[in-house]
Amino acid sequence: MTKIGYARVSSKEQNLDRQLQALQGVSKVFSDKASGQSVERPQLQAMLNYIREGDIVIVTELDRLGRNNKELTELMNQIQIKGATLEVLNLPSMTGIEDENLRRLINNLVIELYKYQAESERKRIKERQAQGIEIAKSKGKFKGRQHKFKENDPRLKHAFDLFLNGLSDKEVEEQTGINRRTFRRYRSRYNVTVDQRKKTMKRGIVNEYGYFS
């Protein structure tokens, strides 16, 4: 039996220290800095490939493993198919139950209840947000979501230039610090596409930064 930890924060700006400290007693830790909305996280997939029968996967909170209820269920199934068990540190411990099958059953039931409670709370939050927006609209105070970058923002323009010069979204993120998902949204908003990049590079026009534009 091997204890394996998994930690996650949503962005590179956040740190994993609190989770890593809580996971000090495990044999190996996998960690990602990525949104929990997708299971396509390198270290999560590495952890799923690494675990073996009898192992215990430990996370500090269930939402560190994932936030989407459907995908969370699929991840838990993958862990169980491997013969491993999921343990969530902020949920009641089952260590006092000697029967392994009973311990696993109760543990899974507790996790399912937690998932239901968390999903219900997220729905209530969305409902309250929607109600607040409607009230603000009725009073003429709702301005909508404020964009992080304006179209003429120098940092965003430089990111567009890097992309048009042939860099991938990931490489643009590494050079500018703009999250690749955020960058994709802005590319879509301002129609900075792969086809546009091909046309730009074909023209071979160099801008003020020394890149094609």
Secondary structure, DSSP 4 states (H G I P E B T S, - for coil): --EEEEEEESSTTS--HHHHHHTTTSSEEEEEES-TT-S--HHHHHHHHH--TT-EEEESSHHHH-S-HHHHHHHHHHHHHTT-EEEETTS---TT---HHHHHHHHHHHHHHHHHHHHHHHHHHHHHHHHHHHHHHHTT----PPPSS-TT-HHHHHHHHHHHTT--HHHHHHHH---HHHHHHHHHHTT--HHHHHHHHHHT-B-TTSSB-
